[in-house]
Amino acid sequence: MATIECLRTGLVYRNSKPHVHSVHAYFPSVVLLDNGDLLCTLVLGEAFEAPNCHICVARSTDGGETWHLEGPL
């Protein structure tokens, strides 16, 4: 069975204007692609089961140090 080792933790998504608009990130799933990029799917929305929740994709090309939100799935 494969094992997972946590080397660091960090943020995939940060709400850029929390004082204006409530957006939270839920249920991240990360995979390592063949080219070394990390691809993450996550749910963005105001709250659990809020009507504006949607699945988005984020990508890291530097081992998870920084993330670029690519948009909705």
Wavefront OBJ file of the C-alpha trace (Angstrom):
o trace
v 0.000 0.000 0.000
v 1.276 3.482 -0.873
v 2.011 5.966 1.872
v 1.570 9.742 1.920
v 4.098 11.979 3.622
v 3.110 15.564 4.486
v 6.141 17.770 3.853
v 4.431 21.162 4.257
v 0.994 22.694 4.524
v -0.308 25.806 2.822
v -3.215 27.563 1.202
v -4.609 26.640 -2.196
v -7.240 29.408 -2.115
v -7.456 32.688 -0.211
v -10.457 35.006 -0.473
v -8.957 38.255 -1.762
v -11.813 40.420 -0.393
v -13.256 38.723 2.711
v -14.600 42.047 3.963
v -16.719 42.403 0.796
v -17.706 38.874 -0.274
v -17.880 35.612 1.672
v -16.149 32.791 -0.227
v -14.828 29.650 1.447
v -12.958 26.676 -0.018
v -14.059 23.123 0.816
v -13.062 19.532 -0.006
v -9.680 19.964 -1.752
v -8.386 16.995 -3.762
v -4.816 17.155 -5.061
v -3.100 14.983 -7.677
v 0.456 14.995 -8.997
v 0.551 15.173 -12.800
v 3.186 13.476 -14.979
v 4.828 16.864 -15.732
v 5.293 17.600 -11.991
v 2.413 20.055 -11.648
v -0.052 19.678 -8.788
v -3.707 19.911 -9.773
v -6.346 20.603 -7.132
v -10.125 20.568 -7.353
v -12.036 22.381 -4.624
v -15.524 23.658 -3.920
v -15.914 27.430 -3.577
v -19.014 29.002 -2.055
v -20.533 31.043 0.755
v -21.328 28.046 2.958
v -21.982 24.304 2.868
v -24.874 23.595 0.500
v -25.150 27.253 -0.536
v -26.678 27.667 -4.012
v -23.544 29.425 -5.261
v -21.155 26.524 -4.516
v -19.186 25.384 -7.555
v -16.179 23.174 -8.277
v -12.994 24.951 -9.346
v -9.522 23.886 -10.458
v -6.236 25.287 -9.156
v -2.722 24.435 -10.356
v 0.727 24.688 -8.823
v 3.868 24.478 -10.931
v 6.263 24.890 -7.985
v 5.458 21.946 -5.771
v 2.565 23.623 -3.974
v 4.329 26.791 -2.880
v 1.982 28.966 -4.958
v -1.362 28.222 -6.615
v -3.162 29.697 -9.625
v -6.947 29.429 -9.673
v -7.765 28.302 -13.223
v -11.528 28.674 -12.848
v -14.662 26.545 -12.695
v -14.622 22.916 -13.726
l 1 2 3 4 5 6 7 8 9 10 11 12 13 14 15 16 17 18 19 20 21 22 23 24 25 26 27 28 29 30 31 32 33 34 35 36 37 38 39 40 41 42 43 44 45 46 47 48 49 50 51 52 53 54 55 56 57 58 59 60 61 62 63 64 65 66 67 68 69 70 71 72 73
